Amino acid sequence: MKKAILLCLAALILVACGNRNVSVTISGDLQNGGNQMVRLALVTADGMDILDSVNMRNGKFAFKISSEDERIKERESAPMMFQLFLTEDNSLATMAKKGDRLQITADAQDLTRTYRISGGEEAVLIHQLDSALTAFVIPAEQLYEIYQNNVSDDSARAGIEAQYVEMLKNHRQYLLDFINQHPNNMASYIAFYQSYNRRNFFDLQQDLDILRQINDNMSKVYPESEYVKAMENVEEMMSQQMLRKQ
């Protein structure tokens, strides 16, 4: 009996030691994933850095991101952004901070539109933003199809354009409310830069005050974050451009 207890304690110690240097774990179960390769990249202020890749087993995968990795060690004092890839055209972006244990479910055929996530505050908020964008995109694409079918009807076209402008207005207001409701969360940057069809919902020049507000909040919480510093540089650059135009 004592031997069994000792073995259990030893096993627990090994697990604890094995997890001590793990900064973030990201695991998933992807329907239709099969045994495809999935890659994980760290998104930095300069681009993307592939951290690891694994072959799924019946759609299941797991990444353990080590604190001993220099790329992670120098960044884990603030939330970090990651990109999960099946292909270049089928990926999803998320965010995690040290200690997060993200769990993802999705259909491997369309990660961004089907995924669900838990295990991290930033990750859950980014999922909310992705879901809201999907709720905007689907009717927007339907409107575009109707527009194409009525391209010669001026009255119908004007009505469709008015509907689309109203949809843009409503979604922009949703993003603004999100930013105001989460002033100390890095997901606010994701909200500010959200776009559809290569068009941002916020304009850097016209909405610079919003970016400045986010930067002011984030610099107090995560002053060493490379993302915050990069956004402060964008703010400064845009401010200088606007001054030169005056």
N, C-alpha and C positions, 0 to 999 in steps of 0.2 A: 504493500500500500504506500509506504514511504517512498519507495523507488518510483512509483507511478506519479506521485505528487512532485518529486524532484524533476522528473522528466517534463512534466507539464510546465513547471516554473522555468526550466531551461528553454523550452520552446517559446514561452512568452518573452523571455529576455532576448532571444534571437530575433523575434519579430520586432520588438521594440528597437533593438539596435539597427535592424535592417531598414526601419522606417525613419530613423533619426535624421538621416541626411536627405530625405525626400522632401523637396519643397512643395511640389504640386503633383497630384495624380489625375490623369484624365483617362477614363475608361468608357467603353460604349458597347452597345448591342445594336447593330444595324440590320434591319430587315433587308433581305436581298443582297446582303453584303458578301456572303459566301466566304471565300478565302482570298479576297482582293488585298492588295497592299494599301495601307493607310499611312500617310506621312504627317508628322507634326512639325510645324515651324514656329519659331519665336519671331514675332513681329517687332522690329526695333524702329527707332527713329530714322534709320538709314535703309531699311528694307526688310527682307526676310532671311532668317537663318534656320536651315533645317536642323532640328534637334535629333530626330529619330524616325525610323520607319519600321513597321511590323506587318506581317501577313495575318489577317484576321483568321479566326477559327469559327466557321459558321456565323460570321458577322460580329464576333466578339473580339475586342482588343483592349489593351491597357498600356498606358505610358506612365512611367515613374520618372519625374524630372528631378534630377539631383541638385541639391544645394552646393555640391562641390564642383559643379560645372561653372567655370568662370563667367560664362555668359549669363547664368542665372544668379550667381552670387552677387554680382554687382548691380542687379536690378530688383531683387526680391524684397526690398524695403517698401516697394509700391506694387500695385497691381500690374501684371504683365499681360500682354496680348498674345494670343496664340491663333494659328490658322491650322485647321485640320483638313487635309487634302485626300480625296480619292483620285480626282483628276484636276487639271488646271481649271476646268469649268464646273467642277462639283466639289465645293469646299464650304466650310463655315468658319467664321471668326468668333472667338470668345475671349474672355479675360479671366484671369485668376490671380489671387495673391497667395503668399506663403501660407500653407496649411489647408488650402482648399482641396477638396476631393470631388472633382467634377464627374458626374455620371450622365451619359448622353444616350438617348434612344432616337432613332430616325430611320427613314427609308433611304437606303444607300443610293437610290436612283435620283433623289433630290434632297440633299442634306439641309440646305438653308430653309426650305419651305416646310419641312416635315419634322425637324428636330425638336426634342424636349431636353431640358437640362436641369440639373440640381447640383447642390454642393458648393455653391459660391454666390455671394451677393451680386457681384458685377456680372457674372455669367447669366444669372436669372434676369437681371435688368436688360442686358443686351438681347436676350431672347424675347423679352417684351417688345423691344424696338423692332426686332426682325419680324415678329408676328404682326405688329401694327403696319409695317411696310408692306407685308404680304396682303393685308386687308385693304391697303390702298391700291396695290398693283393690279390685283385681279379685276376689280371693276374698271380701272383705268385702261387695261388692255381690252376689255369688252367695249368700252366707249370708243376706243380707237378703231375697232373693227366696224362698229356702227358708222363711225365717221367716214371710213373708207367706202362703205356701201352707199353713202349719201353725199358723196363729194360734190355732186353737181346741184344739190339742193341747198341754197343759201340759208333758208330759214332753219332747216334741220341742223345744218352745220353750226350755225350760231348758237342754237340751243345746246348742242353737244359741247361746244367750247365753253359755254357758261357753266355747265355741269362740271367740267374738268377744272376750271378755275376755282369753283367752290370746293371741290375735293382737295386741291392743292392748299387752299386756305385752311381747311379743317385739319389736314395732316400737319401742316406747319404749326398750327396752334397746339396740337397734341404734343409735338416735339418741344415746343416752348414750355408747355406745362410740365413736361417730363424733366426738363433742365431745372426748372424752378423747384420742383418737388425733390430733386436729388442733388442738392448743391455741392455735396461733399463726395460724390461718387464719380469715378473716372468714366462711367458710362455716359455721362453728359457730353463728353467729346464725341462719342459715337452718334449721339442724337444730333449734335450740331452739324456733323459732316455727312449725315445720311443723304442719299441721293437716289434718284430714279431716272433711268434712261439718260445717264450722264448729266443730269441736272440736279444741283443741290437745292434743298428746300430753304437753306439760308445762304445769303450772299455775303462774302467776306467783307466787302466794303460797306454795304448798307447795314449789315448786322454785326459790325465789329464790336459794338458795345456788348453784345451777347457773349462773344468769345472772350472779351475782356472780363466779363463777370465770371465766366467759368474759370479762367486762368487765376483770377484773384482768389477764388475759393480753393482751387486745387493746389496753388502754391503754398497755402497754409497747411494743408493736410499732407501733401507729398512734394515737398520742396526739392527733393533730389531726383524726382522722376524724369527720365529722358523725354517722355511724352509731354509733360508739363513744360519743360524747357523748350522743346520744339514748338509747342503752341505759343509760348511767349515770344519766340523768335518770329513766328508768323504774325502775331499781333503787332510787334514792333515794325516789321517790314511793311505791313499794310498801313500803319499809322504814318510812316515816313512817306509812302507813296501818296497818301491823301494830302499831306502837308505840301508836297511839291506841286500838286494840282491846284492848290488854292492861290 
